[in-house]
């Protein structure tokens, strides 16, 4: 009785509006069934849905609302599927897609052509030939750029495709919240198992997280059996992920695995030229060549150095010269790493600054007073040495490399919102350099 007189009115991603024939019907439905309706909608969409009601008296003949959606007469059993407005559920800004990450903005070189063409093929025909796909490579080489390019391409060219992009850390946090807050786990499952394309960034974060791995394993199987496209990124070949279950590792290896290598000189030059073009900024050729030859770590470092020079030029209204470039970047990537700073030096300087023992930084204690300095030490070590995350982790009490990566990510995240932290880190780095000069 109550549902026969309730009609669909409109919706967007997080809202559904239902039409009731009178205030009496609306109040009765809300009183009796509101929680049930919300529960089902939350589980079906994977979102926290908001439900509104409007009063629409039934018409004896079909009429049009203001938004041209029909209201059905008494003989209608409900809206026909073709009459319900098609809503593109996932939008760029709602799903974490950066519009700057597109295939057009990705500079292709010998180091990345295989991965680039594989991702473009997936974007054009998801769920066909290359499923799943795993993109792996070091920090700052373009993994996130490529995986988000797939999403941006599909959203531009796809036809109402439901696409989900998530980092492995966010996937883990959502899963924990679904359990801890007593929410319906079915809601979480439907969010990812009912998607057409699933993009998961940084799966190395899943190591040592057995419950999350279990959930992703079942999500993988559900999507794979339905021929839904999956793309993952990782900072190394999946075979090197030690704390990953064998069955999940085998799923990642089932499809296409492609790697990204550091760009060569010509590709680095092309990247800098493209960025200057996009920013409408003229940079002398000798400066671009110096940057391309000097900074050979990754694309992120390359672009960061260029951004610094652009900011210097615009804020001080000065033309960039080679001498200015060398002066501004003298403490940057290649120069820092040539100094061969040791983990022991970094630990001693940081520990002294925070009034701790450097033994505390290597120990097992996880109090806030120790964890934060430890994370800063790992972040500085990652930026001032050529050591891998595995090697750094070993120097901090034989910790796993994923702990080091998480520490670096936490500090990078805080740097975006806490300008004082940047000053602290710069001060510590200067003290580390001074300590080395005194002791050598």
ABEGO torsion letter per residue (X at the ends): XAAAABBBABBBAABBBBBBABAAAAAAAAAAAAAAAAAAAAAAAGBBBBBBBBBBBBBABBBBBAAGBBBBBAABAEBBAAABBBBBABBAAAAGBBAABBAAABBBBAAAAAAAAAAAAAAABBGBABOBBBBBEBBGAGAAAAAAAAAAAAAAABBGBBBBBBBAAAAAAAAAAAAAAGBBAAAAAAAAAABABBBBBGAAAABGBAAAAAAAAAAAAAAAAAGBBBBBBBABBAAABABBBAAAAAAAAABBBBBBBBBBAAAAAAAAAAAAAAAGBBBBAAAAAAAAAABAABAAAAAAAAAAAAAAAAAAGBBBBAAAAAAAAAABAAAAAAAGBBAAAAAAAAAAAAGBBAAAAABABABAAAAAAAAAAAAAAAAABABBAAAAAAABGGBBAAAAAAAAAAAAAAAAABAAAAAAAAAAAAAAAAAAAAAX
